[in-house]
Amino acid sequence: MSNKTEDKEFFDRADEIINLANTQCDKFAIGKVSSSLLFAAARFNAFIVASSAKDLEELKKEKTEAIKYFKEQYEKVFIENMDEYIKNYDKNIEEQRKS
């Protein structure tokens, strides 16, 4: 599979989750949806780490490193997305507010 295909699949999966969150915003406050989405990501990633460990002792040993990894990854992609919104504020935010 090419990187281009993998990238498209990656963004398609992310877009599905974002679309679900956007749909929930029709019924719930955006802050509540954001909190649920963040909690879901943390819960799912904790499950991935726990289910990848061979036993409880390995899981306990990997906890600190897993926390560090996910914090770094979140910070990296959050900064990338914030920079993108800053760069394209007029297009992404101002136009949306007009509609």
C-alpha positions as CSV (number, residue, x, y, z in Angstrom):
1,M,0.0,0.0,0.0
2,S,1.4,3.4,-0.9
3,N,1.9,6.2,1.5
4,K,-0.7,8.2,-0.4
5,T,-3.3,5.5,0.1
6,E,-2.4,5.1,3.8
7,D,-2.6,8.9,4.3
8,K,-6.0,9.0,2.6
9,E,-7.2,6.1,4.8
10,F,-5.8,7.8,7.9
11,F,-7.6,11.1,7.2
12,D,-10.8,9.2,6.1
13,R,-10.9,7.5,9.6
14,A,-10.2,10.8,11.4
15,D,-12.9,12.5,9.3
16,E,-15.5,9.9,10.3
17,I,-14.8,10.5,14.0
18,I,-14.9,14.3,13.4
19,N,-18.2,14.0,11.5
20,L,-19.6,12.1,14.5
21,A,-18.5,14.8,16.9
22,N,-20.0,17.5,14.6
23,T,-23.3,15.6,14.6
24,Q,-23.2,15.4,18.4
25,C,-22.7,19.2,18.5
26,D,-26.2,19.5,17.0
27,K,-27.6,18.2,20.4
28,F,-24.9,19.0,22.9
29,A,-22.6,21.9,23.8
30,I,-19.3,21.9,21.8
31,G,-17.3,21.8,25.1
32,K,-19.2,18.6,26.2
33,V,-18.6,17.0,22.8
34,S,-14.9,17.9,23.0
35,S,-14.6,16.4,26.5
36,S,-16.2,13.2,25.4
37,L,-14.0,13.0,22.3
38,L,-10.8,13.5,24.4
39,F,-12.0,11.0,26.9
40,A,-12.7,8.4,24.2
41,A,-9.3,8.9,22.7
42,A,-7.6,8.4,26.1
43,R,-9.7,5.4,26.9
44,F,-9.1,3.8,23.5
45,N,-5.3,4.4,23.7
46,A,-5.2,3.1,27.2
47,F,-6.9,-0.1,25.9
48,I,-4.4,-0.4,23.1
49,V,-1.4,-0.1,25.5
50,A,-3.0,-2.5,28.0
51,S,-3.9,-5.1,25.4
52,S,-0.5,-5.0,23.9
53,A,1.3,-5.8,27.2
54,K,2.1,-9.4,27.7
55,D,1.1,-9.2,31.4
56,L,0.3,-6.8,34.2
57,E,3.9,-6.2,35.2
58,E,4.8,-5.2,31.6
59,L,1.8,-2.9,31.5
60,K,2.9,-1.2,34.8
61,K,6.4,-0.8,33.4
62,E,5.2,0.7,30.1
63,K,2.7,3.1,31.7
64,T,5.1,6.1,32.1
65,E,6.5,5.7,28.6
66,A,3.0,5.4,27.1
67,I,1.9,8.5,28.8
68,K,4.9,10.4,27.5
69,Y,4.3,9.1,24.0
70,F,0.6,10.1,23.8
71,K,1.3,13.5,25.4
72,E,4.0,14.2,22.8
73,Q,1.8,13.0,20.0
74,Y,-1.2,15.0,21.1
75,E,0.9,18.2,21.5
76,K,2.4,17.7,18.1
77,V,-0.8,17.3,16.2
78,F,-2.6,19.9,18.2
79,I,0.1,22.5,17.3
80,E,-0.1,21.4,13.7
81,N,-3.8,21.9,13.6
82,M,-3.8,25.2,15.5
83,D,-1.1,26.5,13.1
84,E,-3.4,25.4,10.2
85,Y,-6.4,27.2,11.6
86,I,-4.3,30.3,12.2
87,K,-3.0,30.2,8.6
88,N,-6.4,29.7,7.2
89,Y,-8.6,31.5,9.7
90,D,-10.5,33.6,7.2
91,K,-11.3,30.5,5.1
92,N,-12.0,28.1,7.9
93,I,-13.6,30.2,10.6
94,E,-14.9,33.5,9.2
95,E,-16.6,31.9,6.2
96,Q,-18.2,29.3,8.4
97,R,-19.6,32.0,10.7
98,K,-21.2,33.8,7.7
99,S,-23.1,30.7,6.6
